[in-house]
Amino acid sequence: MQDGTIVKGSDGREYMAVGGKLVAVEASPAKAKAKAKAHVATVSTFKPIEGVYKGKATLQLAGFPHPFTFGVTRAKLILSNLDAIRSFAAKNAE
């Protein structure tokens, strides 16, 4: 589900999709989005979502307040440099 999408729950309340999760809309969508930004992403919270953009396949890693979306070309680039990415992440671990 795309961020900003508003859906009505079975309980009759409105919910907004933000960062891969649904947040209850209490006063306004802007307040719901601000409340959801308190979420801290970790490797275990990533939720890969396959999609299509302009007819091309995409993959979205939802888990951060701003999802990371990329296509097949960038996916291949990431895979060809996976060892360097792992080394970088290990060297700069928080």
C-alpha positions, -999 to 999 in steps of 0.1 A, spaced: 0 0 0 14 34 -9 22 59 18 -6 85 23 -34 60 13 -64 64 36 -85 32 43 -115 26 66 -110 -1 91 -135 -27 102 -140 -7 134 -152 23 113 -121 44 119 -99 59 92 -62 47 89 -34 61 68 -5 40 54 28 55 66 61 37 63 46 3 57 21 4 86 -14 17 92 -18 46 116 -51 57 130 -62 92 117 -73 110 149 -75 146 138 -59 150 105 -37 130 81 -8 153 88 -9 145 125 -11 108 118 20 110 95 39 130 122 30 103 148 42 75 125 76 93 120 85 83 155 91 48 142 127 38 141 136 14 114 158 -16 119 169 -44 96 141 -65 110 114 -40 101 121 -39 64 91 -51 44 100 -56 7 71 -47 -16 71 -54 -53 55 -29 -75 54 -14 -110 64 21 -120 58 33 -156 55 -4 -167 88 -15 -150 92 -37 -120 103 -20 -87 111 -32 -52 104 -9 -22 120 -14 12 95 0 35 106 4 71 121 39 72 99 70 73 109 74 37 108 41 18 137 32 -6 124 22 -40 146 9 -69 142 -10 -102 160 -39 -118 190 -19 -130 198 -6 -95 190 -41 -80 217 -56 -103 241 -28 -93 235 -35 -56 240 -72 -60 273 -67 -79 286 -46 -51 271 -65 -22 305 -74 -6 315 -37 -6 281 -27 9 284 -53 37 320 -42 45 308 -5 46 279 -14 69 301 -34 92 328 -7 94 302 20 101 279 1 124 262 23 150 
